[in-house]
Amino acid sequence: MEAYTDFAAVYDTFMDETPYDVWGNFVAGLIEKYGISEPVKKDEGVKSGAGKEAHEAESAAEENSEEALLEEKNLVVELGCGTGAFTRVMRGLGYDICGIDISPEMLNIARSRNEESGLDIMYLEQDMRELDLYCTAGTIISVCDSINYILEDKEMIDTFKLVNNFLFPKGIFIFDFNTIYKYAVVIGDATIAESRDDCSFIWDNYYHEESHINEYDLTIFARASESEDLFTRSVETHFQRGYTLSEMKKFVDLAGMEFVAAFDADTWKDPSEISERIYIVARENSK
């Protein structure tokens, strides 16, 4: 499946009303309440003990080791970061964050936004189902239903096992997912269209009840250049699977993590049978 190729160029245009700041404050609150990562102050200057000639080599080595562990503990990694909008929000809240996505087109935009804003966020092109970090991270997050692109139970469990493996001891995994209720009842079989000055899309949605798979075909029309009224047409097909809270709890348990809490993404209260999107907090629990 080729997803987020041509759509990447217009993704931010159609997501311009997404409340990333609200999500960021909520996730930061979850990290503060349940997690171990802390915002990193970028203006602290030279860190304690660094460069002091009076320290012996052994002491300096110990400090460097402690500093490296602290950096891993405070590192936040976002899976399915897309164009980096949420990653940049979390950086704005002070977190040292790295973004991971499978789409090179989305990452190219994320890196371009990086340069425009003067940020130094690292972006890695990876499939979350094959997650391979350079170190552990105190917090791993995934928002905007990226997890729903995983369609098989085993793939979900294996992905969660990788997350558990790369979490710092007692670190947390925060992710959201769209529910079966949302796909079956709220969206269902429908056609959605939206038009802007420079682009438009037609979204044909199909829900497959037996498999709980949501299929949507995106037809995108984007202006070829600013100086012309010529539009290019492209089509992408996306597949996502709806899940229940009980299924996600089972996957968390089978992956070796500890389930901590769940929240309705709209009310921030306990999930219900009509929750459309749910946040889950899970904790690293012995690798």
C-alpha positions in Angstrom: 0.0 0.0 0.0 1.3 3.4 -1.0 -0.2 5.9 1.5 0.8 9.5 2.2 2.6 10.0 -1.0 0.8 12.7 -3.0 -1.5 13.4 -0.1 1.6 14.4 2.0 1.9 17.7 0.1 -1.6 18.8 1.1 -1.9 17.0 4.4 -1.2 20.0 6.6 -3.7 22.1 4.6 -6.6 19.8 5.4 -5.4 19.2 9.0 -5.1 23.0 9.8 -8.0 22.8 12.4 -6.5 19.8 14.2 -6.0 20.8 17.9 -2.4 19.7 18.2 -1.8 22.2 21.0 -4.7 20.7 23.0 -3.4 17.2 22.4 0.1 18.3 23.4 -1.0 19.7 26.7 -3.0 16.6 27.4 -0.1 14.2 26.6 2.3 16.4 28.6 -0.1 16.1 31.5 -0.1 12.3 31.1 3.7 12.2 31.0 3.9 14.4 34.2 1.3 12.2 36.0 2.4 8.7 34.9 5.8 9.0 33.2 9.4 9.5 34.0 10.4 12.0 31.2 10.8 15.7 32.0 11.1 18.7 29.7 14.6 19.6 28.9 15.7 23.2 29.6 17.7 24.3 26.6 19.0 27.4 28.2 20.8 25.9 31.1 24.2 26.4 29.6 27.0 24.1 30.6 25.7 21.2 32.6 26.8 20.6 36.1 30.3 19.2 36.3 31.0 19.6 32.6 34.5 20.8 31.8 35.7 21.1 35.4 39.4 20.3 35.4 39.3 19.5 39.1 37.2 16.3 38.5 39.2 13.2 38.1 38.8 11.1 35.0 36.8 8.4 36.7 34.4 10.9 38.2 33.9 12.5 34.8 33.2 9.2 33.2 30.5 8.4 35.9 29.0 11.8 35.3 28.9 11.2 31.5 27.3 7.9 32.1 24.6 9.4 34.3 24.1 12.2 31.8 23.6 9.7 29.0 21.0 7.8 31.1 19.2 11.0 31.9 19.1 11.9 28.2 17.5 8.5 27.4 15.0 8.9 30.3 13.9 12.3 29.1 13.8 11.3 25.4 10.3 11.2 23.8 9.8 9.3 20.5 6.7 9.8 18.3 5.6 6.9 16.1 3.7 7.9 12.9 4.9 11.6 13.2 3.8 12.5 9.7 4.8 16.1 8.8 6.0 16.6 12.4 3.2 19.0 13.6 2.7 17.2 16.9 6.4 16.6 17.3 7.0 20.4 17.0 4.3 21.0 19.6 6.0 18.6 22.1 9.4 20.3 21.4 7.7 23.6 22.1 6.7 22.2 25.5 10.3 21.5 26.2 10.6 17.8 25.4 13.6 16.3 23.6 11.7 14.5 20.9 12.4 12.3 17.9 9.9 11.6 15.1 9.5 8.3 13.2 7.3 7.7 10.1 7.1 5.3 7.2 6.4 7.9 4.6 9.5 9.7 3.1 7.2 12.3 1.6 5.8 13.2 5.0 9.3 13.2 6.5 10.6 15.5 3.8 8.0 18.1 4.8 8.8 17.6 8.5 12.5 18.2 7.9 11.7 21.2 5.8 9.6 22.6 8.6 12.5 21.9 10.9 14.8 24.2 8.9 12.2 26.9 8.7 11.6 27.0 12.4 15.3 26.5 13.4 14.5 23.3 15.4 16.9 20.3 15.7 14.3 17.5 15.8 15.6 14.2 14.5 13.3 12.3 12.1 13.8 8.7 11.1 12.2 6.8 8.3 11.0 3.5 9.8 7.9 1.3 9.8 6.8 1.2 13.5 6.3 -2.5 13.1 10.1 -2.7 12.7 11.0 -0.1 15.3 14.8 0.1 15.8 16.0 3.0 18.0 19.6 3.9 18.8 18.8 4.0 22.5 15.9 3.6 25.0 13.4 6.4 25.4 11.5 7.4 28.6 8.3 8.0 26.6 7.0 6.7 23.3 3.9 8.2 21.9 1.6 7.8 18.9 -1.4 10.1 18.1 -3.8 10.8 15.3 -4.8 7.1 15.0 -1.5 6.0 13.5 -1.8 2.7 15.4 -5.0 1.9 13.4 -2.8 1.3 10.3 -1.7 -1.9 12.0 -4.3 -4.5 10.7 -3.3 -7.8 12.3 -3.3 -8.9 16.0 0.2 -10.4 15.7 1.6 -7.3 14.1 0.1 -5.2 16.9 1.5 -7.4 19.6 4.9 -7.5 18.0 4.9 -3.7 17.6 4.1 -3.3 21.3 6.8 -5.7 22.2 9.3 -3.5 20.3 8.0 -0.5 22.1 8.4 -2.3 25.4 12.0 -3.3 24.4 13.0 0.3 23.6 11.4 1.9 26.6 13.6 3.1 29.5 12.9 1.1 32.6 9.4 2.1 33.9 9.0 4.4 30.9 5.5 4.8 29.3 3.8 4.3 26.0 1.0 6.8 25.2 -1.1 6.1 22.1 -4.6 6.7 20.7 -6.7 4.6 18.5 -10.0 4.9 16.6 -12.7 2.5 17.9 -14.9 0.1 16.0 -17.8 2.3 17.0 -16.3 5.3 15.2 -15.7 3.4 11.9 -19.0 1.4 12.0 -21.5 4.0 13.2 -20.0 7.5 13.0 -18.2 7.2 9.6 -19.5 4.1 8.0 -20.0 4.0 4.2 -19.8 7.7 3.3 -18.3 10.2 0.9 -16.6 13.3 2.3 -15.4 16.2 0.1 -13.5 19.3 1.0 -12.2 22.1 -1.3 -9.6 24.8 -0.7 -8.1 27.4 -3.1 -5.1 25.3 -4.0 -6.4 21.8 -3.4 -9.4 19.6 -2.8 -10.1 16.0 -2.0 -12.9 13.4 -2.3 -12.9 10.7 0.5 -14.9 7.6 -0.3 -15.2 5.6 2.9 -16.1 1.9 3.1 -16.4 -0.1 6.4 -16.0 -3.9 6.3 -18.0 -5.1 9.2 -16.6 -8.7 9.5 -12.9 -7.6 9.5 -13.4 -4.2 11.2 -11.3 -2.8 8.4 -12.0 0.8 7.3 -11.0 1.5 3.7 -10.9 5.0 2.3 -10.1 6.0 -1.2 -8.7 9.5 -1.5 -8.9 11.4 -4.7 -6.7 14.5 -4.5 -6.7 17.5 -6.7 -3.7 19.9 -6.1 -2.6 23.0 -8.0 0.4 22.2 -10.1 2.0 25.6 -9.6 1.2 29.0 -8.1 1.2 30.7 -11.5 -1.2 28.2 -13.2 -4.8 27.1 -12.8 -3.7 23.6 -13.6 -4.5 20.9 -11.1 -3.1 17.4 -10.9 -5.2 14.4 -9.8 -3.9 11.5 -7.7 -5.5 8.6 -5.8 -4.5 6.9 -2.7 -6.1 4.0 -0.8 -5.8 3.7 3.0 -6.7 0.8 5.3 -7.2 1.1 9.0 -8.7 -1.3 11.5 -11.0 -0.5 14.4 -10.3 -1.9 17.8 -12.1 -2.1 21.2 -10.5 -1.1 24.5 -10.5 -4.7 25.7 -8.6 -5.8 22.6 -6.0 -3.1 23.1 -5.6 -4.0 26.8 -5.0 -7.6 25.7 -2.3 -6.6 23.2 -0.6 -4.5 25.9 -0.6 -7.4 28.3 0.6 -9.9 25.7 3.4 -7.6 24.8 4.7 -7.6 28.4 3.6 -4.1 29.2 1.5 -2.9 32.1 -1.8 -1.2 31.4 -2.0 2.0 33.4 -5.0 4.1 32.2 -7.4 4.8 29.4 -9.3 8.0 28.5 -11.9 9.1 26.0 -10.1 11.5 23.6 -13.0 14.0 23.5 -14.0 14.1 27.1 -10.7 13.1 28.9 -12.9 10.9 31.1 -13.3 7.1 31.2 -14.0 5.5 27.8 -17.5 4.4 27.1 -19.3 2.3 24.4 -19.6 5.4 22.3 -16.0 6.6 22.6 -14.7 7.4 19.1 -11.1 7.7 20.0 -9.3 6.4 23.1 -6.0 7.2 24.7 -4.1 4.4 26.5 -1.2 4.7 28.8 1.0 1.6 29.2 4.2 1.1 31.2 7.4 -0.8 30.5 7.3 -4.0 32.6 10.4 -6.2 32.6 11.9 -7.0 29.2 
